[in-house]
Amino acid sequence: MEIIQSQPATAPFTERTIADLVSEDFRRGIVFKQFGIDFCCGGGKTVADVCAAKGIAPETLHQALASAQAASGRSVPSQAGSWSPAFLSDYIVNEHHTWVRERIPVLKAFTRRVAAVHGHHYTELAEIRDVFSGLAEELEAHMDDEEQRVFPLVTSGDSVENLSELISGLESEHEAAGSAMARLRELTHDFTPPEGACNTFRAAYAGLEEFEEDLHAHVHLENNVLFKRVLEGC
C-alpha cells in the first residue's frame, strides 16, 4: 500500500502511528476525527491497531487521507468563468456547501475541546470557540437560504429585479463572515499554535486556516462570478 506523504518513510502505512501522520499534516486530524480515531491521547497507536479496534479497513482510511490531502488548498477552478449560472450553483453546493457542512461539527468539537483543556492558560481560546460557533451558525443558515430560495431562482433564469435584493443580502452576509474569519486569524496569530501545543490544538488551528481558504474561494465564486453573471443578465 502506498504511503500517504511526499517524502519517503521506512514503515508501511499500516505500521505508522496516528501521531506521526498528524504531525506531518495536522489537517489529517479532521479525517481521524470523522472516523472516531483519537489522535491526541491515542496517537501512539499504529494504523493497523486502530483500524482493527474500530473495524475500519486500512485501505478506506488510506483513501480518506489521500482525498483530504488532494483537496487541501481550496482554490477556484480556472474555467469557472465560462460555466452557466445553473452549473455554477450546483458546483458551489456540491463542492463548497457540502465541504463546509462536513467541517463545521469537527471544528466545533476541536475548538471546544481546546478551550476546555487549555483555556485557563490561553484566554483567547474561549473567544475563538465562540466566534467560530457563531460563524458556523450563520453560514449554515446562509447556505440553506441559498439552496432553498436563491439558487433555484438563478437556475430558472428569474429576472434580475427579483434577484438583486436577495443577492445584496447574501453579499452583506459574506462580508460579515469574512469579518468573523479575520477575527479568528487575529486571535490565533495567523493560525500559529503555541510551541509545544498538543495535536488537537494544532489540528484546530490548521482546520481553521483551511476553513478560511475555502471561505475565500467560496465567496469569490459567488460574489465575483455567479452573482456578477446573474446581475449582468448572463
C-alpha positions in Angstrom: 0.0 0.0 0.0 1.4 3.4 -0.9 2.4 5.7 1.9 0.5 9.0 2.4 3.3 11.5 2.2 5.5 13.2 -0.2 8.8 12.2 1.5 10.0 8.6 1.8 9.3 6.7 5.0 10.7 3.5 6.3 7.5 2.0 7.7 4.5 0.9 5.6 1.3 2.9 6.1 -0.3 0.4 8.5 2.7 0.3 10.8 2.9 4.1 11.2 1.4 5.8 14.2 -1.5 8.1 14.2 0.6 10.8 15.9 3.2 10.6 13.2 0.7 11.0 10.4 -1.0 14.0 12.2 2.4 15.6 12.9 3.2 15.6 9.2 -0.1 17.3 8.3 -2.4 18.5 11.1 -5.4 18.6 8.7 -5.3 14.8 8.8 -6.7 15.2 12.3 -10.0 16.2 10.8 -10.1 12.8 8.9 -9.3 10.9 12.1 -11.9 12.8 14.0 -14.5 11.8 11.3 -13.5 8.1 11.8 -13.7 8.4 15.6 -10.0 7.9 16.0 -8.3 9.6 19.0 -5.1 11.2 17.6 -4.3 13.1 20.8 -4.2 10.6 23.7 -4.2 7.6 21.5 -1.7 9.0 18.9 0.9 6.4 19.7 -1.1 3.5 18.3 -0.4 2.2 14.8 -2.8 2.5 11.9 -3.2 -1.3 11.9 -4.1 -1.4 15.6 -6.6 1.5 15.4 -8.3 0.1 12.3 -8.6 -3.3 13.9 -10.1 -1.8 17.0 -12.5 0.4 15.1 -13.4 -2.2 12.4 -12.1 0.1 9.6 -10.4 -1.3 6.5 -6.9 0.3 6.4 -7.5 0.9 2.6 -10.6 3.0 3.5 -8.6 5.2 5.9 -5.8 5.5 3.5 -8.1 6.7 0.7 -9.8 9.2 3.0 -6.4 10.7 4.0 -5.3 10.8 0.4 -8.5 12.5 -0.7 -8.2 15.1 2.1 -4.6 15.8 1.1 -5.6 16.2 -2.6 -8.4 18.6 -1.6 -6.2 20.8 0.6 -5.7 24.3 -0.7 -9.2 25.3 -1.6 -9.0 27.0 -4.9 -11.2 28.3 -7.7 -11.3 26.3 -11.0 -9.8 28.4 -13.8 -12.8 27.5 -16.1 -15.4 28.7 -13.6 -16.0 31.9 -15.5 -17.3 30.0 -18.5 -19.8 27.9 -16.6 -23.5 28.7 -16.8 -25.2 30.1 -13.6 -27.0 26.8 -13.1 -23.8 24.8 -13.3 -22.0 27.2 -11.0 -24.8 27.0 -8.5 -24.6 23.2 -8.5 -20.8 23.3 -8.2 -20.9 25.7 -5.2 -23.4 23.4 -3.4 -21.6 20.2 -4.2 -18.1 21.4 -3.7 -18.3 24.1 -1.0 -21.6 23.8 0.9 -21.0 20.0 1.4 -17.4 20.6 2.5 -18.4 23.3 5.0 -21.2 21.2 6.5 -18.7 18.3 7.0 -16.1 20.6 8.6 -18.3 22.5 11.0 -19.0 19.8 13.5 -15.4 18.7 13.6 -14.0 22.2 14.1 -16.7 23.0 16.7 -15.5 19.9 18.6 -11.8 20.9 18.3 -12.3 24.5 19.4 -14.5 23.5 22.3 -12.0 20.8 23.5 -9.0 23.1 23.2 -10.8 25.9 25.1 -11.9 23.5 27.8 -8.4 22.0 28.3 -6.1 24.9 27.6 -8.4 28.0 28.1 -7.0 28.7 31.6 -3.6 29.4 30.0 -4.6 30.8 26.6 -7.6 33.0 27.4 -8.2 33.8 23.7 -9.4 30.2 23.1 -12.9 30.9 24.6 -13.4 33.7 22.1 -12.1 31.5 19.3 -14.6 28.9 20.2 -17.5 31.4 20.4 -16.6 33.3 17.2 -16.4 30.1 15.2 -19.6 28.8 16.7 -21.4 32.0 15.7 -19.8 31.9 12.2 -20.9 28.3 11.7 -24.5 29.0 12.7 -24.6 32.0 10.3 -23.1 30.0 7.5 -25.5 27.1 7.9 -28.5 29.4 7.7 -26.9 31.3 4.8 -26.3 28.1 2.8 -29.8 26.9 3.4 -31.2 30.2 2.2 -29.1 30.0 -1.0 -30.1 26.4 -1.7 -33.8 26.8 -0.9 -34.5 30.3 -2.2 -31.8 31.9 -4.3 -30.1 29.2 -6.3 -33.5 27.8 -7.6 -34.3 31.3 -9.0 -30.8 31.5 -10.5 -31.3 28.1 -12.2 -34.7 29.0 -13.5 -33.4 32.2 -15.1 -35.5 34.5 -13.0 -35.3 38.3 -13.6 -32.5 40.4 -12.3 -35.1 42.6 -10.5 -36.2 39.6 -8.4 -32.7 38.5 -7.6 -30.8 41.8 -7.0 -32.2 42.4 -3.5 -31.6 38.8 -2.5 -28.1 38.9 -3.8 -27.4 42.1 -2.0 -28.4 40.5 1.3 -26.2 37.5 0.6 -23.2 39.7 -0.1 -23.7 41.5 3.2 -23.7 38.1 4.9 -20.5 37.2 3.1 -18.9 40.4 4.4 -19.9 39.5 8.0 -18.5 36.0 7.6 -15.2 37.5 6.3 -15.0 39.8 9.3 -15.5 36.8 11.7 -12.8 34.9 9.9 -10.5 37.8 10.1 -11.1 38.0 13.8 -10.2 34.3 14.1 -7.0 34.9 12.2 -6.1 37.7 14.6 -7.0 35.6 17.7 -4.9 32.7 16.5 -1.9 34.8 15.5 -2.3 33.8 11.8 -3.3 30.3 12.8 0.0 29.7 14.5 -0.3 27.4 17.6 2.0 28.0 20.5 5.2 26.0 20.9 4.5 22.6 22.4 0.8 22.6 21.6 -0.9 19.2 21.6 -2.2 17.6 18.4 -5.7 18.7 18.9 -4.6 22.3 19.4 -2.6 22.2 16.2 -5.3 20.4 14.2 -7.8 23.0 15.3 -5.7 25.9 14.0 -4.8 24.0 10.8 -8.5 23.3 10.3 -9.5 26.9 10.8 -6.9 28.1 8.3 -8.2 25.6 5.7 -11.8 26.8 6.5 -10.6 30.4 5.7 -9.1 29.2 2.4 -12.4 27.6 1.5 -14.4 30.6 2.5 -12.4 32.9 0.3 -12.7 30.6 -2.7 -16.4 30.1 -1.9 -17.3 33.8 -1.6 -15.2 34.7 -4.7 -17.2 32.2 -6.8 -20.4 33.7 -5.6 -19.7 37.4 -5.5 -17.4 37.8 -8.4 -18.5 35.0 -10.7 -22.0 33.8 -10.1 -23.8 36.9 -8.8 -21.9 39.1 -11.3 -23.1 37.0 -14.2 -26.7 37.0 -12.9 -26.8 40.8 -12.3 -25.3 41.4 -15.8 -28.0 39.2 -17.3 -25.5 36.4 -18.0 
